[in-house]
Amino acid sequence: MLSDPLAPETAEHAAKRIQASNIALAVNAATLAVLVAATIAP
């Protein structure tokens, strides 16, 4: 954690945070797709 919560984050930290967010979104989308496919499948 940053010692100063108001300190601007570094570009590297921002990139890691954005990448983690994108991975989480991709996992959620994949899970939803599987659930929908399982529901629609005969």
C-alpha positions as CSV (number, residue, x, y, z in Angstrom):
1,M,0.0,0.0,0.0
2,L,1.1,3.5,-0.6
3,S,2.2,5.4,2.5
4,D,0.2,8.5,1.2
5,P,-3.3,7.5,-0.1
6,L,-3.4,10.9,-1.9
7,A,-0.1,10.4,-3.7
8,P,-0.5,9.9,-7.5
9,E,0.1,6.3,-8.4
10,T,2.9,5.4,-10.7
11,A,2.3,4.5,-14.4
12,E,3.5,0.9,-13.6
13,H,1.0,0.6,-10.7
14,A,-1.8,1.9,-12.8
15,A,-1.0,-0.5,-15.6
16,K,-1.0,-3.4,-13.1
17,R,-4.3,-2.3,-11.6
18,I,-5.9,-1.9,-15.1
19,Q,-4.6,-5.3,-16.2
20,A,-5.9,-7.0,-13.1
21,S,-9.3,-5.3,-13.7
22,N,-9.3,-6.5,-17.3
23,I,-8.5,-10.1,-16.3
24,A,-11.3,-10.0,-13.7
25,L,-13.7,-8.8,-16.4
26,A,-12.6,-11.5,-18.8
27,V,-13.1,-14.2,-16.2
28,N,-16.6,-12.9,-15.4
29,A,-17.5,-12.7,-19.1
30,A,-16.2,-16.3,-19.7
31,T,-18.2,-17.6,-16.7
32,L,-21.3,-15.8,-17.9
33,A,-20.8,-17.3,-21.4
34,V,-20.5,-20.8,-20.0
35,L,-23.6,-20.4,-17.8
36,V,-25.6,-19.0,-20.8
37,A,-24.4,-21.8,-23.1
38,A,-25.3,-24.4,-20.5
39,T,-28.8,-22.9,-20.1
40,I,-29.4,-22.7,-23.9
41,A,-27.9,-26.1,-24.8
42,P,-30.5,-28.8,-25.3
